[in-house]
Amino acid sequence: MSEELLLAGRVAIVTGGGRGLGRAMTLGLAQAGVTVVATAARELSEVERVTTEVGAPGRILPILADVTRDEDCQRVVAAAFERFGRLDVLVNNAGRGMKYVSEKFMTEPTRFWEVAPETWRLVIDTNVVGPFLMARAVVPKMLAAGWGRIVNVSINAETMRRRGFSPYGPSKAALESATIIWAQDLAGSGVTVNALLPGGAALTGMIPASYPDRLRANLLDPAIMVPPLRWLASARSDGVTGRRFIATRWRDENPEAAAEAGW
């Protein structure tokens, strides 16, 4: 049975669903028959535009919500239930990158003590606290249903350790630690938690305008996330939890090829 048939009728939340990886994943799920609640923190128009791309009216519900605010997270989950009566998948994608530290972060690393405290808090609040608040809001509903999926969007391990990549690298390292711990907390419940990453730099809004044009051709298409996400969101991945999947390694016939060994 295809992923499309397995996913038809499911309901998902994709945070930061209006741009980059979030847009690609929102469209990829919606095109497979999933109803998607897509959030944006600053401009509702970002996710409203995505609703016109899918070709299925009502398949995507755009909501303005900031994942760093608990009341917004609770409101998004409540909206999913009030509108669709269920919630099956949470994709924690909303994030803040290094461009908030400096537009020149790719070529001129900023040392950690040079980062403004308010910038550090912005990135950590969005990339670490936000996924926690969203997961905290959805898990009781998923436990009641006896089934659910949480997918945390991550980055390469090398980027977590890269010079000048504070606080972005530490924020994603924390999220991956949370992924493993949450998976253990939910073991045997039918609710799984996994990390998914592109496997390289992707063409998203996190890439600064100063990034050389000659290198842009090497950036990954955000749609690379869609095949592994569909599998993770389906019943085919039952029992797979606490794992780390790399999209560039994805093979439809062998999902384990994308799982990082020893994770």
Secondary structure, DSSP 8 states (H G I E B T S, - for coil): --HHHHHTT-EEEETTTTSHHHHHHHHHHHHTT-EEEEEESS-HHHHHHHHTTSSSTTSEEEEE--TTSHHHHHHHHHHHHHHHS---EEEE-----GGGT-TTTTTS---GGGS-HHHHHHHHIIIIIHHHHHHHHHHHHHHHHT-EEEEEE---HHHHT-TT-TTHHHHHHHHHHHHHHHHHHTTTTTEEEEEEE-SS-BSSTTS-TTS-HHHHTTSB-GGGGHHHHHHHHSGGGTT--S-EEEGGG--TT-GGGGB-TT-
